């Protein structure tokens, strides 16, 4: 299987999302939302500019008003072809004109606005200069759950992305590991993800031996050796939605200690998954997984949160971390990925993408979580 098809969303779907976002802004006490090119704009409109440049492009959502997309005139034809274009008004501006004045005319002139996190600083500063009585809050702070609850179509896309990542793991476990560089296995992972339908590969972590003790090592020129534990963490976008899974394999037969550490992480991952159910605070998933590792004496070696949300990006709210009291809601999707990292020796991480259901949790990754021995 090759290639990738656009998500199956209509202008009606995008209109409903923009209306929901505007209502959420009002409920949060915001005067409106300003959304720059990036994942929020894609999710709300289906539009991705051909190139993100210094020219201002911004979606303006204000309660009680139709959505407006401010675009440079030379990019307006592309914006008109976006799936959600019929659900909004295009307002274009030409070079030599002030795009901030065009945007300001759509706003009340005062108030607090939510603004997408990836907005260029020059654009935020330009808006502040034009509208000195306004203030701004990042969408992650103001509306962290805006994209968190997925609808049925989004869940199907995430499930398909997870299945493609699973197929990738089933194939990668068949390739030679010993005597090859981490980067070689990383290239194999990327090729397999694309073969199984990914249009974008975001990461291929191959942490062998002591490199596995660095959770974000990615790949290097280290030659994988017989006796190495190898952390494989890989994912990207398939049909616009993310995959992200981790399995830890061993080259040849593991030692008793390596099996024990792997089994602790597997048990912790299962405990985190078992904690998933509606109404439970996100931090309880972290607590459940972390307790297993702490009780086994390895608490100081679990050095990151237990999970992160996933959707049109591979990292987004909600986060499974101590202090996050946001309750789980059916349709939320996130990773459960505890790990143990022993500096200078090896690391183990096991990760599945999980969605909240009415009854509890459902995994989007279903390859074995037992120790896998490779050659």
VEXTORNU-687821 format. One record per residue (C-alpha): x negated, y, z; residue in three letters; residue number from 1. Coordinates in steps of 0.001 Angstrom, whole numbers, plus 500000, padded with zeros to 6 digits. Each point is the difference from the previous one (the first is absolute). Example, Ala and Ser with C-alpha at 12.3 -4.5 7.8 and 13.67 -1.06 7.14 Angstrom:
2
487700/495500/507800/ALA/1
498630/503440/499340/SER/2
END
This chain:
375
500000/500000/500000/UNK/1
498611/503393/499048/UNK/2
501046/503603/500060/UNK/3
502494/501791/502186/UNK/4
503490/501377/499421/UNK/5
501546/503161/501474/UNK/6
502068/499587/503179/UNK/7
503684/499344/499200/UNK/8
501331/503292/501374/UNK/9
502498/502337/498331/UNK/10
500594/503731/500109/UNK/11
502806/499248/502453/UNK/12
497526/498252/502314/UNK/13
497645/502963/499906/UNK/14
502851/502469/500544/UNK/15
501052/498066/503105/UNK/16
496435/500050/501306/UNK/17
499661/503757/499505/UNK/18
503353/500618/501688/UNK/19
498967/497789/502909/UNK/20
496668/501812/500305/UNK/21
501728/503393/500066/UNK/22
502401/498806/502716/UNK/23
497112/498568/502005/UNK/24
498218/503349/499737/UNK/25
503048/501825/501326/UNK/26
500391/497490/502838/UNK/27
496360/500597/500914/UNK/28
500540/503770/500161/UNK/29
498113/500698/496779/UNK/30
500981/502604/497437/UNK/31
499059/497578/497249/UNK/32
497331/497772/498496/UNK/33
497189/500803/497570/UNK/34
498637/496901/498294/UNK/35
496795/500012/497956/UNK/36
498970/497316/497478/UNK/37
499317/496732/501774/UNK/38
501883/497086/501518/UNK/39
502802/502121/501472/UNK/40
500731/501606/496627/UNK/41
499908/496611/498257/UNK/42
502425/498537/502538/UNK/43
502366/502980/499822/UNK/44
500003/500656/496237/UNK/45
498142/497276/498116/UNK/46
497673/502692/498620/UNK/47
496227/499775/499901/UNK/48
498210/502877/498227/UNK/49
497639/498939/497224/UNK/50
497197/501661/501972/UNK/51
500014/501656/503405/UNK/52
498281/503347/499458/UNK/53
499670/503398/501631/UNK/54
503303/501011/498405/UNK/55
502808/499942/502555/UNK/56
502593/497239/499696/UNK/57
502466/499734/502875/UNK/58
503433/498512/500670/UNK/59
502161/502354/502076/UNK/60
502734/498389/502098/UNK/61
502173/502297/502109/UNK/62
503239/499012/501754/UNK/63
503102/501057/498073/UNK/64
498116/500690/496751/UNK/65
499183/497920/496944/UNK/66
496422/498681/499892/UNK/67
497573/501948/497821/UNK/68
496704/498823/498543/UNK/69
497562/502846/499365/UNK/70
497583/498990/497231/UNK/71
497477/501628/497662/UNK/72
501612/500623/496618/UNK/73
497500/497771/498199/UNK/74
501057/497051/502208/UNK/75
503756/500620/499844/UNK/76
500569/497569/497073/UNK/77
498508/497148/502030/UNK/78
502074/500927/503051/UNK/79
503160/499995/497881/UNK/80
499400/496322/499233/UNK/81
499759/498931/503655/UNK/82
502767/497629/501052/UNK/83
501252/502381/502668/UNK/84
499803/503143/497833/UNK/85
503744/500112/499369/UNK/86
500561/500186/503752/UNK/87
498100/503285/500373/UNK/88
499354/503363/498374/UNK/89
496663/500752/498341/UNK/90
498501/503456/500549/UNK/91
496863/500478/497931/UNK/92
497356/502692/500191/UNK/93
497399/501045/497446/UNK/94
496316/500691/500470/UNK/95
499510/503589/501088/UNK/96
503146/500020/502128/UNK/97
500029/499580/503789/UNK/98
501259/496469/500810/UNK/99
500367/500874/503670/UNK/100
502418/502796/499184/UNK/101
502010/497537/497884/UNK/102
500115/497601/502952/UNK/103
500709/502745/502539/UNK/104
503111/501018/498065/UNK/105
501451/496570/500814/UNK/106
499431/500359/503745/UNK/107
501657/502075/502679/UNK/108
496830/501935/500720/UNK/109
499743/498857/503580/UNK/110
500177/496809/501991/UNK/111
498058/496811/500508/UNK/112
499571/497653/497033/UNK/113
498781/496444/499753/UNK/114
497196/499637/497465/UNK/115
498508/496821/498587/UNK/116
496692/499012/501543/UNK/117
498035/499980/496735/UNK/118
500876/503586/499033/UNK/119
496895/501892/498931/UNK/120
498812/502540/502563/UNK/121
499908/502746/497347/UNK/122
503718/499463/499353/UNK/123
500950/500036/503669/UNK/124
497954/503157/500520/UNK/125
501580/501562/496915/UNK/126
503492/499337/501345/UNK/127
499080/501372/503417/UNK/128
498630/503192/498428/UNK/129
503153/500479/497911/UNK/130
502353/499065/502844/UNK/131
498312/501179/503227/UNK/132
503099/499263/502091/UNK/133
499924/496274/499200/UNK/134
498232/497176/501771/UNK/135
499308/496428/498947/UNK/136
499847/496504/501476/UNK/137
498584/496905/498334/UNK/138
502633/497461/498935/UNK/139
498233/497297/502010/UNK/140
500583/502049/503151/UNK/141
503400/501466/499110/UNK/142
501683/497034/498279/UNK/143
497781/496953/500545/UNK/144
502809/497540/499260/UNK/145
501127/501624/496726/UNK/146
498837/497053/497862/UNK/147
499800/497394/502747/UNK/148
503313/498165/499553/UNK/149
500110/498218/496649/UNK/150
503132/499200/498019/UNK/151
500710/496600/498420/UNK/152
498235/500810/496723/UNK/153
496899/501237/501821/UNK/154
499930/496862/502134/UNK/155
500080/497845/496875/UNK/156
497068/501925/498536/UNK/157
497991/499666/503205/UNK/158
500777/496281/500160/UNK/159
498812/499597/496405/UNK/160
496796/501902/500755/UNK/161
499424/497763/503017/UNK/162
500544/496876/497914/UNK/163
497464/501267/497450/UNK/164
497453/500542/502781/UNK/165
500717/496478/501270/UNK/166
499393/498587/496513/UNK/167
496711/501916/499958/UNK/168
498892/498364/503244/UNK/169
500922/496524/498781/UNK/170
497737/500546/496998/UNK/171
497099/501729/501770/UNK/172
499596/497134/502437/UNK/173
499093/497809/496995/UNK/174
497042/502121/498822/UNK/175
496385/499518/501160/UNK/176
498985/502192/502942/UNK/177
496541/498790/501094/UNK/178
497179/501542/498000/UNK/179
502133/502811/498542/UNK/180
500079/503640/501027/UNK/181
502941/501490/501864/UNK/182
500513/502315/497021/UNK/183
500380/496989/497695/UNK/184
502842/498605/502116/UNK/185
501468/503501/500210/UNK/186
500102/500192/496197/UNK/187
501725/496605/499951/UNK/188
502641/501284/502437/UNK/189
500651/503107/497913/UNK/190
500299/497963/496797/UNK/191
502427/497586/501657/UNK/192
502185/502784/501399/UNK/193
500278/501445/496500/UNK/194
500692/496562/498530/UNK/195
502910/499618/502388/UNK/196
501545/503323/499065/UNK/197
498238/502763/501922/UNK/198
499534/503212/498035/UNK/199
497825/501524/502720/UNK/200
497438/498347/502288/UNK/201
499465/502120/503107/UNK/202
497442/497912/501885/UNK/203
498162/496676/500002/UNK/204
498238/499471/503314/UNK/205
497553/497100/500066/UNK/206
498208/500017/503361/UNK/207
497634/497054/500280/UNK/208
498109/498978/503128/UNK/209
499045/503093/502040/UNK/210
501706/502291/497461/UNK/211
503328/498520/501087/UNK/212
499596/501764/503341/UNK/213
500614/503311/498177/UNK/214
503767/500117/499321/UNK/215
499632/502330/496969/UNK/216
496744/498644/498598/UNK/217
501519/499486/496488/UNK/218
497280/498307/497901/UNK/219
496225/500118/499772/UNK/220
497048/498226/498402/UNK/221
499562/497526/502840/UNK/222
499776/496439/498705/UNK/223
502582/497816/501698/UNK/224
498373/497060/501759/UNK/225
501064/496552/501108/UNK/226
501232/500351/503581/UNK/227
501481/503497/499517/UNK/228
503396/501095/501199/UNK/229
501481/502234/497258/UNK/230
502787/502558/500508/UNK/231
502088/500494/496832/UNK/232
502329/503023/500074/UNK/233
501507/501111/496705/UNK/234
502962/501787/498482/UNK/235
501351/502699/497742/UNK/236
503151/500961/498117/UNK/237
502238/497730/497949/UNK/238
502931/501701/498265/UNK/239
499408/503016/502213/UNK/240
500044/498197/503371/UNK/241
497174/498789/502199/UNK/242
498405/496745/500996/UNK/243
497500/499519/502823/UNK/244
498927/496683/501478/UNK/245
496987/498652/501861/UNK/246
498755/496444/500437/UNK/247
496697/498944/501531/UNK/248
498280/497017/498427/UNK/249
496856/498073/500877/UNK/250
497258/498808/497666/UNK/251
499530/496398/501042/UNK/252
501042/498615/503355/UNK/253
500325/502585/502806/UNK/254
498553/499703/503473/UNK/255
502206/499319/503002/UNK/256
499720/503667/501047/UNK/257
500988/501223/496546/UNK/258
503041/497728/499994/UNK/259
500958/501213/503474/UNK/260
499776/503691/499053/UNK/261
501962/499386/496813/UNK/262
502673/498149/501955/UNK/263
500279/502868/502519/UNK/264
500596/502476/497168/UNK/265
502517/497661/498368/UNK/266
501882/499690/503292/UNK/267
499888/503783/500480/UNK/268
501350/500560/496495/UNK/269
502845/497593/500698/UNK/270
500764/501791/503277/UNK/271
500138/503351/498201/UNK/272
502372/498588/497402/UNK/273
502189/498396/502675/UNK/274
500400/503429/501674/UNK/275
501644/501461/496870/UNK/276
503722/500597/500429/UNK/277
502360/502982/499709/UNK/278
499833/502534/502823/UNK/279
496540/498965/501221/UNK/280
497482/502847/500158/UNK/281
497143/499817/497486/UNK/282
497491/499911/502859/UNK/283
501439/496692/501211/UNK/284
498700/498269/496875/UNK/285
496527/501317/500796/UNK/286
500326/499030/503644/UNK/287
501082/496444/499189/UNK/288
497077/499351/497654/UNK/289
497459/501823/502176/UNK/290
501001/498103/503148/UNK/291
499006/496675/498428/UNK/292
496567/501281/499046/UNK/293
499454/501769/503337/UNK/294
501051/496953/501999/UNK/295
497498/497911/498032/UNK/296
497202/502389/501041/UNK/297
499512/501791/496677/UNK/298
502004/503181/500616/UNK/299
497051/502346/499475/UNK/300
499458/498487/496545/UNK/301
503480/500818/498673/UNK/302
499199/503540/498893/UNK/303
502925/501172/497864/UNK/304
503793/500247/500038/UNK/305
502010/496865/499299/UNK/306
501780/501341/496932/UNK/307
501063/502713/497581/UNK/308
502997/500591/497789/UNK/309
499963/499246/496289/UNK/310
502092/501032/497005/UNK/311
499028/502198/497050/UNK/312
496640/500283/501778/UNK/313
498119/497262/501835/UNK/314
499725/502084/503197/UNK/315
502916/502076/501303/UNK/316
502182/500285/503116/UNK/317
501043/498238/502163/UNK/318
496863/498945/501881/UNK/319
499794/497087/502432/UNK/320
497930/501685/502683/UNK/321
500174/500756/503714/UNK/322
502000/503152/500610/UNK/323
502237/499655/496940/UNK/324
503488/499722/501455/UNK/325
501866/500147/496680/UNK/326
502474/497081/500085/UNK/327
499861/497412/497239/UNK/328
502881/500197/497516/UNK/329
501061/497383/497426/UNK/330
498274/500817/496724/UNK/331
496765/501295/501519/UNK/332
496927/498302/498518/UNK/333
496539/499889/501550/UNK/334
496903/497893/500535/UNK/335
499248/497820/503000/UNK/336
496201/499627/499957/UNK/337
498151/499384/503252/UNK/338
496291/499276/499875/UNK/339
496902/499191/502019/UNK/340
496662/501525/498939/UNK/341
496762/498759/501594/UNK/342
497224/502476/499075/UNK/343
497106/498474/498113/UNK/344
501726/496633/499775/UNK/345
503407/499721/498294/UNK/346
503566/501220/499927/UNK/347
503460/498461/499658/UNK/348
503205/501725/498858/UNK/349
503343/498526/498905/UNK/350
502590/502280/498415/UNK/351
503513/499630/498652/UNK/352
502461/502610/498791/UNK/353
503221/499670/502001/UNK/354
503449/501525/499660/UNK/355
502535/500455/502780/UNK/356
503280/498118/499524/UNK/357
503189/499937/502068/UNK/358
498771/496784/501615/UNK/359
496310/500785/500479/UNK/360
497218/500038/497443/UNK/361
499266/498608/496540/UNK/362
496522/499531/498572/UNK/363
499102/501079/496478/UNK/364
496745/498008/500197/UNK/365
500275/496261/500431/UNK/366
496615/498444/499288/UNK/367
498535/497881/502772/UNK/368
498731/501809/503034/UNK/369
497924/496979/501042/UNK/370
496230/499978/499452/UNK/371
499209/499495/496296/UNK/372
496622/498494/499083/UNK/373
498484/501121/496667/UNK/374
496889/498950/498135/UNK/375
END
